[in-house]
């Protein structure tokens, strides 16, 4: 398995899932209605950002630190 795969997967699936669960918890704590369909854009948007920006950037930073 390439070393970049776990980093990119964590930023594509793990972090967006954690953010979505945190947002659901905050909404539940504030007494707001929980509509599951409204959290899909939040998850997909953060997953896309993790796939395009955060995952490759984090891998590049980790790779540069390892070379020093």
Order of alpha helices (4+ residues) and beta strands (2+ residues): alpha-alpha-alpha-alpha
